[in-house]
């Protein structure tokens, strides 16, 4: 791939595109970089509808159309990786390659309910006040961080009831996909990530050593090296 290959970075749940600034800067000499905030996050327009995979996929399509990009490659962190693969499944001609980091692909009602219970604003404020402050700063123009938490909890419950990605649909994705996971990620396991890489039509796996889930704690240089090698 040439320098002018279009590469889109997608943020995770509760996140914002600015979390990927350092990674975008590291990749900028090699690719034409793009980022976006999903609707209802940060300063992105709220379209008055619930958070859903299909709606986030449409956000990405809108970005591509607005910029006149027919086909791009994608890196998705956590939820962003799920959205990127849903895009590859539903709009295969718009996607060249996909890399994901820390993405949980296996969702069912019990898993979703368990994760949704962790998104209680009062509990977060009491137990991890610095994280609450971070969320408040991120989403002050999106109706408030409490609203984003509630809509994300609803998103997870819907995902558990109606998962877009299953072993059957993953196998239908024939694009090259690199599943990346940290060996200390407490959101998604290496075992789950390995199984997903095998279920994909053309999947591969990279395990980052000494790496946890938060994108801010990932070594940018190591991740950028993996992505440059994969996308080129």
C-alpha contacts under 8 A as a table, 3 or more apart, distances in Angstrom:
res1	aa1	res2	aa2	distance
1	X	4	X	7.95
1	X	5	X	6.20
1	X	231	X	7.00
1	X	232	X	4.82
2	X	5	X	5.57
2	X	30	X	7.18
2	X	31	X	7.15
2	X	232	X	7.57
3	X	29	X	6.94
3	X	30	X	4.60
3	X	31	X	4.58
3	X	32	X	6.51
4	X	30	X	7.59
4	X	31	X	5.44
4	X	32	X	5.10
5	X	31	X	5.23
5	X	32	X	5.66
5	X	72	X	7.14
5	X	73	X	7.83
6	X	31	X	6.02
6	X	32	X	4.73
6	X	33	X	6.10
6	X	34	X	7.35
6	X	69	X	7.80
6	X	71	X	7.67
6	X	72	X	5.01
6	X	73	X	6.27
7	X	31	X	6.17
7	X	32	X	6.01
7	X	33	X	5.17
7	X	34	X	6.17
7	X	72	X	5.81
7	X	73	X	4.86
7	X	74	X	5.52
7	X	75	X	7.34
8	X	33	X	6.07
8	X	34	X	4.65
8	X	35	X	5.63
8	X	72	X	7.02
8	X	73	X	6.32
8	X	74	X	4.82
8	X	75	X	6.26
9	X	17	X	7.76
9	X	20	X	7.29
9	X	24	X	7.70
9	X	33	X	7.68
9	X	34	X	6.29
9	X	35	X	5.10
9	X	36	X	7.50
9	X	74	X	6.00
9	X	75	X	4.92
9	X	76	X	5.87
9	X	77	X	7.92
10	X	17	X	6.92
10	X	35	X	6.44
10	X	36	X	6.78
10	X	37	X	7.77
10	X	74	X	7.50
10	X	75	X	6.22
10	X	76	X	4.60
10	X	77	X	6.22
10	X	80	X	4.72
10	X	81	X	7.19
10	X	84	X	7.73
11	X	15	X	5.78
11	X	16	X	5.84
11	X	17	X	5.55
11	X	19	X	7.42
11	X	20	X	7.21
11	X	36	X	7.97
11	X	37	X	7.28
11	X	38	X	8.00
11	X	76	X	6.28
11	X	77	X	5.41
11	X	78	X	7.26
11	X	79	X	7.04
11	X	80	X	5.07
12	X	15	X	5.12
12	X	16	X	7.39
12	X	76	X	7.44
12	X	77	X	5.32
12	X	78	X	4.87
12	X	79	X	4.45
12	X	80	X	4.93
12	X	81	X	7.86
13	X	78	X	7.12
13	X	79	X	5.47
13	X	80	X	7.53
13	X	152	X	7.05
14	X	41	X	7.41
14	X	135	X	7.36
14	X	148	X	6.91
14	X	149	X	7.07
14	X	152	X	7.26
15	X	19	X	7.26
15	X	41	X	7.33
15	X	138	X	7.68
16	X	19	X	5.91
16	X	37	X	5.68
16	X	38	X	7.88
16	X	41	X	6.62
16	X	42	X	6.19
16	X	138	X	6.99
17	X	20	X	5.65
17	X	21	X	7.25
17	X	35	X	6.09
17	X	36	X	5.72
17	X	37	X	5.37
18	X	21	X	5.15
19	X	22	X	7.56
19	X	215	X	7.43
19	X	216	X	7.20
20	X	23	X	5.29
20	X	24	X	6.06
21	X	24	X	5.04
21	X	25	X	6.14
22	X	25	X	5.13
22	X	26	X	6.32
22	X	220	X	7.08
23	X	26	X	5.08
23	X	27	X	6.26
23	X	220	X	5.92
23	X	224	X	6.65
24	X	27	X	5.14
24	X	28	X	5.86
24	X	33	X	6.59
25	X	28	X	5.14
25	X	29	X	7.91
26	X	29	X	7.19
26	X	220	X	7.63
26	X	221	X	7.36
26	X	224	X	6.47
27	X	30	X	5.61
27	X	31	X	6.26
27	X	33	X	7.59
27	X	224	X	6.41
27	X	228	X	7.33
28	X	31	X	5.38
28	X	32	X	6.42
28	X	33	X	6.11
30	X	228	X	7.44
36	X	60	X	7.82
36	X	63	X	7.67
37	X	41	X	6.00
37	X	42	X	6.72
37	X	43	X	7.37
37	X	44	X	5.69
38	X	41	X	5.70
38	X	44	X	6.45
38	X	56	X	6.01
38	X	59	X	6.42
39	X	44	X	5.17
39	X	45	X	5.63
39	X	46	X	5.39
39	X	47	X	6.77
39	X	51	X	7.94
39	X	56	X	7.04
39	X	59	X	7.04
40	X	43	X	7.66
40	X	44	X	5.90
40	X	45	X	6.20
40	X	46	X	4.54
40	X	47	X	7.31
40	X	51	X	7.83
40	X	142	X	5.68
40	X	148	X	7.24
41	X	44	X	5.67
41	X	45	X	7.99
41	X	46	X	7.83
41	X	138	X	7.95
41	X	139	X	6.14
41	X	142	X	5.72
41	X	148	X	7.20
42	X	138	X	5.56
42	X	139	X	4.54
42	X	140	X	7.08
42	X	141	X	6.09
42	X	142	X	5.49
43	X	139	X	7.46
43	X	141	X	5.83
43	X	142	X	6.24
44	X	142	X	7.48
46	X	49	X	7.73
46	X	142	X	7.24
50	X	151	X	6.60
50	X	154	X	7.90
50	X	155	X	7.34
51	X	55	X	6.82
51	X	56	X	7.50
51	X	151	X	6.17
51	X	152	X	6.64
51	X	154	X	7.54
51	X	155	X	5.38
52	X	55	X	5.22
52	X	56	X	6.39
52	X	155	X	5.84
52	X	158	X	7.80
52	X	159	X	7.90
53	X	56	X	5.18
53	X	57	X	6.10
53	X	83	X	6.09
53	X	86	X	7.51
53	X	159	X	7.96
53	X	164	X	7.76
54	X	57	X	5.02
54	X	58	X	6.26
54	X	86	X	7.97
55	X	58	X	5.01
55	X	59	X	6.38
56	X	59	X	4.91
56	X	60	X	6.55
56	X	83	X	6.71
57	X	60	X	5.21
57	X	61	X	6.36
57	X	83	X	5.98
57	X	84	X	7.46
57	X	86	X	7.13
57	X	87	X	5.77
58	X	61	X	4.92
58	X	62	X	6.04
59	X	62	X	5.11
59	X	63	X	6.37
60	X	63	X	5.07
60	X	64	X	6.36
61	X	64	X	5.09
61	X	65	X	6.09
62	X	65	X	5.08
62	X	66	X	5.91
63	X	66	X	5.16
63	X	67	X	6.24
64	X	67	X	5.30
64	X	68	X	5.96
64	X	69	X	4.86
64	X	70	X	6.87
64	X	71	X	7.90
65	X	68	X	4.93
65	X	69	X	6.08
65	X	70	X	7.51
66	X	69	X	7.82
69	X	72	X	7.01
70	X	94	X	5.90
71	X	93	X	6.75
71	X	94	X	4.24
71	X	95	X	5.32
71	X	96	X	6.39
72	X	94	X	6.34
72	X	95	X	5.27
72	X	96	X	5.62
72	X	97	X	7.54
73	X	95	X	5.76
73	X	96	X	4.98
73	X	97	X	4.75
73	X	98	X	5.82
73	X	231	X	7.64
74	X	84	X	6.45
74	X	95	X	7.55
74	X	96	X	7.94
74	X	97	X	6.35
74	X	98	X	4.80
74	X	99	X	6.28
75	X	80	X	7.66
75	X	81	X	6.68
75	X	84	X	7.41
75	X	98	X	5.86
75	X	99	X	4.75
75	X	100	X	5.62
75	X	101	X	7.81
76	X	79	X	7.10
76	X	80	X	4.09
76	X	81	X	3.68
76	X	82	X	7.28
76	X	83	X	7.49
76	X	84	X	6.20
76	X	98	X	7.74
76	X	99	X	6.42
76	X	100	X	4.81
76	X	101	X	6.40
76	X	103	X	7.95
77	X	80	X	4.89
77	X	81	X	5.30
77	X	100	X	5.79
77	X	101	X	4.83
77	X	102	X	6.23
77	X	103	X	6.47
77	X	215	X	7.59
78	X	81	X	5.50
78	X	82	X	7.05
78	X	100	X	7.14
78	X	101	X	5.87
78	X	102	X	4.84
78	X	103	X	3.90
78	X	104	X	6.67
79	X	82	X	5.12
79	X	83	X	6.41
79	X	103	X	6.01
79	X	104	X	7.47
80	X	83	X	5.07
80	X	84	X	6.14
80	X	100	X	7.69
80	X	103	X	7.65
81	X	84	X	4.99
81	X	85	X	6.31
81	X	98	X	7.99
81	X	99	X	7.17
81	X	100	X	4.67
81	X	101	X	6.76
81	X	103	X	5.70
82	X	85	X	5.35
82	X	86	X	6.19
82	X	100	X	7.89
82	X	103	X	6.48
82	X	104	X	7.54
82	X	105	X	6.72
82	X	165	X	7.90
83	X	86	X	5.01
83	X	87	X	6.13
84	X	87	X	5.06
84	X	88	X	6.33
84	X	98	X	6.81
85	X	88	X	4.86
85	X	89	X	6.11
85	X	98	X	7.09
85	X	165	X	7.98
85	X	173	X	7.88
86	X	89	X	5.02
86	X	90	X	6.12
86	X	164	X	6.77
86	X	165	X	6.98
87	X	90	X	5.26
87	X	91	X	5.45
87	X	92	X	7.04
87	X	95	X	7.55
88	X	91	X	5.40
88	X	92	X	4.61
88	X	93	X	7.80
88	X	94	X	7.32
88	X	95	X	5.70
88	X	173	X	6.69
88	X	175	X	7.46
89	X	92	X	5.78
89	X	169	X	7.37
89	X	170	X	7.83
89	X	172	X	7.16
89	X	173	X	5.66
91	X	94	X	5.81
91	X	95	X	7.30
92	X	95	X	5.53
92	X	173	X	8.00
93	X	96	X	7.69
95	X	98	X	7.62
95	X	175	X	7.66
96	X	175	X	6.56
96	X	176	X	7.66
97	X	175	X	5.74
97	X	176	X	5.23
97	X	177	X	5.99
97	X	231	X	7.01
98	X	175	X	7.37
98	X	176	X	6.56
98	X	177	X	4.81
98	X	178	X	6.44
99	X	177	X	5.56
99	X	178	X	4.58
99	X	179	X	5.91
99	X	180	X	7.14
99	X	227	X	7.38
100	X	103	X	6.24
100	X	177	X	7.84
100	X	178	X	6.41
100	X	179	X	5.15
100	X	180	X	5.68
101	X	179	X	6.47
101	X	180	X	4.65
101	X	181	X	5.50
101	X	182	X	7.98
102	X	180	X	6.52
102	X	181	X	4.99
102	X	182	X	6.89
102	X	185	X	7.11
102	X	187	X	7.28
102	X	188	X	6.26
102	X	213	X	6.13
103	X	181	X	7.69
103	X	188	X	6.70
104	X	107	X	7.61
104	X	187	X	7.11
104	X	188	X	5.35
104	X	192	X	7.97
104	X	193	X	7.75
105	X	165	X	6.81
105	X	166	X	7.87
105	X	196	X	7.45
106	X	165	X	7.91
106	X	166	X	7.44
106	X	192	X	7.71
107	X	111	X	6.06
107	X	112	X	6.43
107	X	159	X	6.68
107	X	160	X	4.90
107	X	163	X	6.32
108	X	111	X	5.40
108	X	112	X	6.09
108	X	159	X	7.51
108	X	160	X	4.06
108	X	161	X	6.16
108	X	163	X	7.38
109	X	112	X	5.14
109	X	113	X	6.00
109	X	157	X	6.55
109	X	160	X	4.36
109	X	161	X	5.43
110	X	113	X	5.16
110	X	114	X	6.19
110	X	160	X	7.44
111	X	114	X	5.20
111	X	115	X	6.28
111	X	160	X	6.96
112	X	115	X	5.18
112	X	116	X	5.96
112	X	156	X	5.29
112	X	157	X	5.11
112	X	159	X	7.20
112	X	160	X	5.08
113	X	116	X	5.05
113	X	117	X	6.27
113	X	156	X	7.55
113	X	157	X	6.08
113	X	160	X	7.84
114	X	117	X	5.47
114	X	118	X	7.09
115	X	118	X	5.46
115	X	119	X	7.35
115	X	153	X	7.73
115	X	156	X	7.48
116	X	119	X	5.47
116	X	120	X	7.97
116	X	152	X	7.78
116	X	153	X	4.58
116	X	154	X	7.52
116	X	156	X	6.40
116	X	157	X	7.00
117	X	120	X	6.30
117	X	153	X	7.57
118	X	123	X	7.94
118	X	124	X	7.93
119	X	123	X	7.91
119	X	124	X	7.23
119	X	149	X	5.78
119	X	150	X	7.22
119	X	153	X	6.42
120	X	123	X	5.43
120	X	124	X	6.25
120	X	149	X	7.26
120	X	150	X	7.79
121	X	124	X	5.13
121	X	125	X	6.00
121	X	132	X	7.74
121	X	146	X	5.90
121	X	149	X	7.14
122	X	125	X	5.13
122	X	126	X	6.15
123	X	126	X	5.14
123	X	127	X	5.95
123	X	128	X	7.96
124	X	127	X	5.27
124	X	128	X	5.24
124	X	129	X	6.50
124	X	131	X	7.39
124	X	132	X	6.16
125	X	128	X	5.71
125	X	129	X	4.58
125	X	130	X	7.96
125	X	131	X	7.73
125	X	132	X	5.36
126	X	129	X	5.98
128	X	131	X	5.49
128	X	132	X	6.51
129	X	132	X	4.89
129	X	133	X	6.18
130	X	133	X	5.01
130	X	134	X	6.25
131	X	134	X	4.93
131	X	135	X	6.19
132	X	135	X	5.14
132	X	136	X	6.07
133	X	136	X	5.01
133	X	137	X	6.23
134	X	137	X	5.23
134	X	138	X	6.20
135	X	138	X	5.02
135	X	139	X	6.13
135	X	145	X	5.66
136	X	139	X	5.53
136	X	140	X	5.67
136	X	144	X	6.52
136	X	145	X	5.06
137	X	140	X	5.66
138	X	145	X	7.63
139	X	142	X	4.97
139	X	143	X	6.98
139	X	144	X	5.45
139	X	145	X	5.27
139	X	148	X	7.44
140	X	143	X	6.21
140	X	144	X	4.75
140	X	145	X	6.54
141	X	144	X	6.60
142	X	145	X	7.49
142	X	148	X	7.47
143	X	147	X	6.22
143	X	148	X	7.54
144	X	147	X	5.53
144	X	148	X	6.65
145	X	148	X	5.00
145	X	149	X	6.14
146	X	149	X	5.08
146	X	150	X	6.27
147	X	150	X	5.14
147	X	151	X	6.17
148	X	151	X	5.17
148	X	152	X	5.99
149	X	152	X	5.08
149	X	153	X	6.15
150	X	153	X	5.12
150	X	154	X	6.32
151	X	154	X	5.06
151	X	155	X	6.10
152	X	155	X	4.78
152	X	156	X	6.23
153	X	156	X	5.18
153	X	157	X	6.36
154	X	157	X	5.16
154	X	158	X	6.22
155	X	158	X	5.22
155	X	159	X	6.11
156	X	159	X	4.91
156	X	160	X	6.10
157	X	160	X	5.07
157	X	161	X	6.33
158	X	161	X	5.09
158	X	162	X	5.87
158	X	163	X	7.75
159	X	162	X	5.04
159	X	163	X	4.83
159	X	164	X	7.36
160	X	163	X	5.76
163	X	166	X	6.88
164	X	169	X	7.75
165	X	168	X	7.83
165	X	169	X	5.64
165	X	170	X	5.98
166	X	169	X	5.20
166	X	170	X	5.82
167	X	170	X	5.11
167	X	171	X	6.13
167	X	196	X	7.61
167	X	199	X	5.82
167	X	200	X	7.78
168	X	171	X	5.32
168	X	172	X	6.71
168	X	199	X	8.00
169	X	172	X	5.07
169	X	173	X	6.87
170	X	173	X	5.41
170	X	196	X	7.75
170	X	199	X	6.04
170	X	200	X	4.96
170	X	201	X	7.07
171	X	174	X	7.30
171	X	199	X	5.48
171	X	200	X	4.59
171	X	201	X	4.85
172	X	200	X	7.30
172	X	201	X	6.36
173	X	200	X	6.24
173	X	201	X	5.60
173	X	202	X	7.64
174	X	200	X	7.19
174	X	201	X	4.70
174	X	202	X	5.62
175	X	201	X	7.25
175	X	202	X	6.16
176	X	201	X	7.88
176	X	202	X	5.01
176	X	203	X	5.99
176	X	204	X	7.92
177	X	197	X	7.78
177	X	200	X	7.63
177	X	202	X	6.20
177	X	203	X	4.75
177	X	204	X	6.31
178	X	197	X	7.50
178	X	203	X	5.85
178	X	204	X	4.90
178	X	205	X	5.67
178	X	206	X	7.10
178	X	230	X	7.41
179	X	193	X	6.62
179	X	194	X	7.94
179	X	196	X	7.89
179	X	197	X	6.15
179	X	203	X	7.10
179	X	204	X	6.07
179	X	205	X	4.84
179	X	206	X	6.26
180	X	193	X	7.63
180	X	205	X	5.88
180	X	206	X	4.74
180	X	207	X	5.81
180	X	208	X	7.20
181	X	185	X	7.02
181	X	188	X	7.69
181	X	189	X	7.64
181	X	190	X	6.42
181	X	193	X	6.89
181	X	205	X	7.99
181	X	206	X	6.53
181	X	207	X	5.08
181	X	208	X	6.11
182	X	185	X	5.14
182	X	190	X	7.45
182	X	207	X	5.54
182	X	208	X	4.62
182	X	209	X	6.19
182	X	210	X	6.92
182	X	211	X	4.46
182	X	212	X	5.51
182	X	213	X	6.75
183	X	189	X	7.67
183	X	190	X	6.43
183	X	207	X	6.09
183	X	208	X	5.99
183	X	209	X	5.53
183	X	210	X	6.18
183	X	211	X	5.76
183	X	212	X	6.94
184	X	209	X	7.75
184	X	210	X	6.26
184	X	211	X	5.35
184	X	212	X	4.65
184	X	213	X	7.36
185	X	188	X	5.96
185	X	189	X	6.41
185	X	211	X	6.63
185	X	212	X	4.27
185	X	213	X	4.68
186	X	189	X	6.78
186	X	212	X	6.98
186	X	213	X	6.57
187	X	213	X	6.61
188	X	192	X	6.74
188	X	193	X	7.19
189	X	192	X	5.24
189	X	193	X	6.27
190	X	193	X	5.05
190	X	194	X	5.99
190	X	207	X	7.36
191	X	194	X	5.10
191	X	195	X	6.27
192	X	195	X	5.15
192	X	196	X	6.27
193	X	196	X	5.12
193	X	197	X	6.20
193	X	205	X	7.49
194	X	197	X	5.13
194	X	198	X	6.39
194	X	205	X	6.46
195	X	198	X	5.16
195	X	199	X	6.23
196	X	199	X	4.92
196	X	200	X	6.30
196	X	203	X	7.87
197	X	200	X	5.43
197	X	202	X	7.87
197	X	203	X	4.59
197	X	204	X	5.33
197	X	205	X	6.03
198	X	201	X	7.69
198	X	203	X	6.17
198	X	204	X	7.38
199	X	203	X	7.45
200	X	203	X	4.98
208	X	211	X	5.88
211	X	217	X	7.31
211	X	218	X	6.04
211	X	219	X	7.85
212	X	217	X	6.87
212	X	218	X	7.05
213	X	217	X	7.54
213	X	218	X	7.70
214	X	217	X	5.53
214	X	218	X	6.91
215	X	218	X	5.26
218	X	223	X	7.45
219	X	222	X	5.54
219	X	223	X	6.32
220	X	223	X	5.17
220	X	224	X	5.90
221	X	224	X	5.15
221	X	225	X	6.14
222	X	225	X	5.18
222	X	226	X	6.47
223	X	226	X	5.21
223	X	227	X	6.30
224	X	227	X	5.06
224	X	228	X	6.02
225	X	228	X	5.24
225	X	229	X	6.18
226	X	229	X	5.29
226	X	230	X	6.18
227	X	230	X	5.03
227	X	231	X	5.88
228	X	231	X	5.38
228	X	232	X	5.77
229	X	232	X	5.48
